[in-house]
Amino acid sequence: MPKVKVPRKSTSVDMTAMTDVAFLLLTFFMLATKFKPDEPVIVDTPSSISEIKLPDVDMMMITIDKENRVFFGIDGQQKRDSLLNMMAAKHNVTFTEKERKEFSLLSAFGVPFDQLKQFLNMSPADRNKIKQAGIPTDSLNNELGDWVWFSRLVNNNIRVAVKGDQYTGYPKVKDVMKTLQEKKLNRFNFITSLERGAE
């Protein structure tokens, strides 16, 4: 008796469905990704074992570099625009539409208010080149307190994070903490780098 031949099946696999899924995932991640905004200064944070994750929205960031300069930023373009309007009304200064747009795009800044118009009229490349003086926090001219207060008026649910360099002088951190407490902000987070625990 002759042997029965088993028909051979094709070894090729249709990859169309997998390719569709791969491109859908790629498109989703490209559209849903939120890039980290540029920071005005690089800060080497101290390490700790705290693992509390800060939220992505409703955040006020106060950054102190190793030269004791203070930088300020809040999230949300509309919130930044409202904040600038309040500060302008307090200081009797008017900003052009272009300056307001530029300010709403800034993630953080560190210049005194009287230099803000000049800072906003620079190109983004020039802004990155200059050394910002920092926001005044002394008792005679505490502009940081005004920024903090008006930020709370713009967004009452705002959370505060302080990001200080590990070589920042303690008196400057104390000034910032005192300013926050004067504005009735007694709960704030210090941003640190995660330290590996003992194994």
NORVENTA-V340431 format. One record per backbone hydrogen bond with DSSP energy under -0.5 kcal/mol. CO is the residue of the C=O (numbers start at 1). NH is the residue of the N-H. If there is no record, write none. Layout:
# NORVENTA-V340431
{{CO,NH} {CO,NH}}
This chain:
# NORVENTA-V340431
{{3,5} {13,15} {15,19} {16,20} {17,21} {18,22} {19,23} {20,24} {21,25} {22,26} {23,27} {24,28} {25,29} {26,30} {27,31} {28,32} {29,33} {33,35} {43,45} {44,166} {46,193} {48,195} {58,159} {59,75} {60,62} {60,161} {61,63} {61,73} {62,163} {63,71} {64,165} {65,68} {69,65} {70,135} {71,63} {72,109} {73,61} {76,80} {77,81} {78,82} {79,83} {80,84} {81,85} {82,86} {83,87} {84,88} {85,89} {86,90} {87,91} {88,92} {88,93} {96,100} {97,101} {98,102} {99,103} {100,104} {101,105} {102,105} {102,106} {103,106} {109,72} {110,134} {112,115} {113,116} {115,119} {116,120} {117,121} {119,122} {123,127} {124,128} {125,129} {126,130} {130,132} {136,143} {136,144} {141,138} {141,143} {142,146} {143,147} {144,148} {145,149} {146,150} {147,151} {148,152} {149,153} {150,154} {151,155} {155,158} {159,60} {160,189} {161,62} {161,163} {162,164} {162,191} {163,64} {164,46} {165,168} {169,172} {169,173} {170,174} {171,175} {172,176} {173,177} {174,178} {175,179} {176,180} {177,181} {178,182} {179,183} {180,185} {181,184} {184,186} {186,188} {189,162} {189,191} {193,48}}
